[in-house]
Amino acid sequence: MATLPVVALEIGTAKVCTLVGEVREDGNILITGIGQTPSFGVRKGQVVNLEKVVECVRIAIQGAEEIGQVDIREVNLVVAGGDIQSLVNPGCVPVFDASLGVTQDDISEVMQIARTVNLPPDREILHSIAQKYSVDFQTGILNPEKMQGSRLSLDMLIMHGSRSLLGHFVNAVHNLGLDVTDIAYAGLCAALATLTPEQKECGALLLDLGAGTTSYIVYADEVIADAGVLAVGGDHITNDIAQGFNLPLKRAENLKHNSGTAILEENASFQRITIPAEVGFSACSVSAMDLYMIIYARVEEIFMLVQQNLEKKGLLRQLGAGVILTGGGAKLKGITDAAERVFDMPCAIGRPKNFSGMSNAYEGAEYAAPLGMIRYALKNARQAPDGGIWKGMFKKIMGR
């Protein structure tokens, strides 16, 4: 027997995607509906034309309704835009009764303090994720309950975004008469869909490669250690190709997908790639090596930005499971080789796990974020069936 359907909506720079899923008795999530359309009105993960975005969402919702044979009234929203950032905020409380040890009340109190952080008025907390506890001078504790001590401390990873920018995405849904029941960061969702418990325990970097943004999340020392979004993605590679060869964006995008690679192939020095004629444009050819160099330069830049950030925080040596790539950019030929070269560690494409149903929706790395959103929403629904956590945040974002 399955649960009631859960709907995930991802409003990306390249596509708007809606997935409908329900959890089965064996714990797998069955995908029963999918609707997607090219995205218009979003640039670098931010809404620049609300009217166009609303129309794209409408098309994606209707497609999922028809295939899934459901009437969608509420969605769970995946976000990678909105200037998402993270910080670690500490909290500390005295243990109420040192003779009894740390209790659940002590843990709840320190969590509340650790998630209370002073942010600018236009920032909104998306996630507050507990890292590790300390009891007196003993650090690195995952579960402090019943441990003896007089002082309990906790580091909390706070993920936050621009309230106004996030509000544009919520408005796009609200303008169709739909409710937003939950909202989550794309990198976290992609990790929930693809990473195994063993990978998280060993330490892993997940990169969700979108068209307008690159989201990343780091598991290190058995906790989520870092996360963030870069305002650069696959569209920047396309723009570089268009400028380098004086091509329209559509032809540059086709050239990237059909002939591009993120590694420099030695035998490409004297090769040329033919671009077929199409309406309004004659056939032409470009240097294969020049194309590969353009792509690699931008891919290397994206990876280096993340690599340098993690190196500053001392996290690179804690990634025993290496680098996992998801998102539409993971389909680019040679992308794993490029990542291995920059990060100097193994890299693989993230495949969604424990999903069934429509194989075109659950087998591709480009659907990792909305798939993980379904898993995230189902977990949150069990923990807070009244939706109380999200309702307060929704009212603040909408200015209500």
Secondary structure, DSSP 8 states (H G I E B T S, - for coil): -----EEEEEE-SSEEEEEEEEE-TTS-EEEEEEEEEE--SEETTEES-HHHHHHHHHHHHHHHHHHHT----EEEEEES-S--EEEEEEEEEE-S-TTT---HHHHHHHHHHHT-----TTEEEEEEEEEEEEETTEEEES--TT---SEEEEEEEEEEEEHHHHHHHHHHHHTTT-EEEEEEEHHHHHHHHH--HHHHHH-EEEEEE-SS-EEEEEEETTEEEEEEEES--HHHHHHHHHHHHT--HHHHHHHHHHH--SS--GGGTT-EEEE--BTTB--EEEEHHHHHHHHHHHHHHHHHHHHHHHHHTT-GGG-TT-EEEESGGGGSTTHHHHHHHHHSS-EEE----SEEE-HHHHSSGGGHHHHHHHHHHHHHHHH-TT-HHHHHHHHHHTT-
